[in-house]
Amino acid sequence: MIVEVQGLRKVYEGKQQVTAVDGIDLSVGAGEIFGLLGPNGAGKTTTISICTTRALPTSGIVRIAGVDVVKDSALARRSIGVVPQYNTLDRACTIAENISFHCLYFGFSRADARARTAQLLDQFHLTERTGAYPQQLSGGLAQRVQIARAIAHRPKVLFLDEPSAGLDPQSRIAMWDAVRGLRDEGITVVLTTHYMEEADELCDRVAIIDHGKILVQDTPAALKNSVGAQKVYQLHLRDHDSTAALLETLRKLPGIITAENLSDGVRVLAHNADGLLSDVVGAANPYGLRDLTITETSLETVFIQLTGRDLRE
Ligand SMILES: Nc1ncnc2c1ncn2[C@@H]1O[C@H](COP(=O)(O)OP(=O)(O)OP(=O)(O)O)[C@@H](O)[C@H]1O
């Protein structure tokens, strides 16, 4: 395993003690795209910060390519590339300088730094912007430069913290392609996200994290299968204060696995069953059914089943 995290804990001391990471175990295989999926404040950034030597753990061990990130941080850093949540490009330098100074920092000769920079600018389709400054770039382009810089010293593992935060949908898809390209080059990718579609589309395996703990980790397909349902019905009701009888009726319908209250209606997890839609509508009509959405089971459904909350709440 190229990334091994054992019993990781991080307590921020202060007026109010915060246990940001509460005993995390993870292992990521070489060549995987691994996602840490969880809501804001779940402890994702703290976990990444410790893995990348930017924060010290309260207890626990992280090894990257077999190297302990606390005991041997300088050596570990050679195997690690990081793209933090915010743009950390040097605004006083061109994008080519941002990349080549990074190479020099990692001990490249001037000639090697120049060659590696030119190759990365080409690989990330940035050659035309070589002389541009970071503030002249769109969010998507700046993100690409950050990724190019992060892998300039040829790390084995790239950590990306919320890589699609603030990107428009087109740039997000371009970023996903770039990340898949890195995996094809043999770079292991660990990313954090609170977008379930991103975790589902991009990641080979996903760990769902909440309140500093890993709730489950598996492939997106296995996680979705674990729900045991194929469809999610959301019923929006005018009369959503007295749904106890409706929930009871719904739970008795063949094909329905669970039915539970939402703030403005009811959510039903169900199998793909013939005739179920009309049964559900029939049961809900007396409660003033205003709207009905039917979606496939997603990682959001997994999170709801595990925590009782929406990922976005
Ligand atoms: N330097 C700090 N000092 C005190 N508390 C902190 C610090 N950094 C993070 N926290 C707290 O630790 C918890 C986990 O935060 P963290 O940033 O790791 O979560 P996250 O899942 O990455 O969320 P986000 O996407 O919002 O960054 C939160 O309650 C946060 O307020």
The ligand as an SDF file (V2000), in Angstrom:
LIG
                    3D

 31 33  0  0  0  0  0  0  0  0999 V2000
   -6.4920   25.1580   12.8110 N   0  0  0  0  0  0  0  0  0  0  0  0
   -7.6240   24.7740   13.3920 C   0  0  0  0  0  0  0  0  0  0  0  0
   -7.8940   25.0960   14.6830 N   0  0  0  0  0  0  0  0  0  0  0  0
   -9.0360   24.6830   15.2760 C   0  0  0  0  0  0  0  0  0  0  0  0
   -9.9920   23.9360   14.6790 N   0  0  0  0  0  0  0  0  0  0  0  0
   -9.7870   23.5910   13.3960 C   0  0  0  0  0  0  0  0  0  0  0  0
   -8.6050   23.9900   12.6690 C   0  0  0  0  0  0  0  0  0  0  0  0
   -8.6850   23.4880   11.4090 N   0  0  0  0  0  0  0  0  0  0  0  0
   -9.8560   22.8140   11.3440 C   0  0  0  0  0  0  0  0  0  0  0  0
  -10.5230   22.8770   12.5210 N   0  0  0  0  0  0  0  0  0  0  0  0
  -11.8170   22.2340   12.8560 C   0  0  0  0  0  0  0  0  0  0  0  0
  -11.6570   20.8400   12.6640 O   0  0  0  0  0  0  0  0  0  0  0  0
  -12.8170   20.2760   12.0680 C   0  0  0  0  0  0  0  0  0  0  0  0
  -12.4370   19.5860   10.7710 C   0  0  0  0  0  0  0  0  0  0  0  0
  -12.0220   20.5660    9.8380 O   0  0  0  0  0  0  0  0  0  0  0  0
  -11.4440   20.2200    8.3950 P   0  0  0  0  0  0  0  0  0  0  0  0
  -11.0960   21.5020    7.7250 O   0  0  0  0  0  0  0  0  0  0  0  0
  -10.3980   19.1830    8.5240 O   0  0  0  0  0  0  0  0  0  0  0  0
  -12.7240   19.5680    7.6990 O   0  0  0  0  0  0  0  0  0  0  0  0
  -13.0860   19.3950    6.1790 P   0  0  0  0  0  0  0  0  0  0  0  0
  -13.8240   18.1170    6.0900 O   0  0  0  0  0  0  0  0  0  0  0  0
  -11.8770   19.5230    5.3350 O   0  0  0  0  0  0  0  0  0  0  0  0
  -14.0420   20.5970    5.8780 O   0  0  0  0  0  0  0  0  0  0  0  0
  -13.8530   21.7960    4.8440 P   0  0  0  0  0  0  0  0  0  0  0  0
  -14.1890   21.2190    3.5100 O   0  0  0  0  0  0  0  0  0  0  0  0
  -14.8540   22.8020    5.3240 O   0  0  0  0  0  0  0  0  0  0  0  0
  -12.4160   22.2570    4.9530 O   0  0  0  0  0  0  0  0  0  0  0  0
  -13.8030   21.4080   11.8900 C   0  0  0  0  0  0  0  0  0  0  0  0
  -14.6620   21.4080   12.9940 O   0  0  0  0  0  0  0  0  0  0  0  0
  -12.9150   22.6450   11.8860 C   0  0  0  0  0  0  0  0  0  0  0  0
  -13.6210   23.7530   12.3740 O   0  0  0  0  0  0  0  0  0  0  0  0
  1  2  1  0
  2  3  1  0
  2  7  2  0
  3  4  2  0
  4  5  1  0
  5  6  2  0
  6  7  1  0
  6 10  1  0
  7  8  1  0
  8  9  2  0
  9 10  1  0
 10 11  1  0
 11 12  1  0
 11 30  1  0
 12 13  1  0
 13 14  1  0
 13 28  1  0
 14 15  1  0
 15 16  1  0
 16 17  2  0
 16 18  1  0
 16 19  1  0
 19 20  1  0
 20 21  2  0
 20 22  1  0
 20 23  1  0
 23 24  1  0
 24 25  2  0
 24 26  1  0
 24 27  1  0
 28 29  1  0
 28 30  1  0
 30 31  1  0
M  END
$$$$
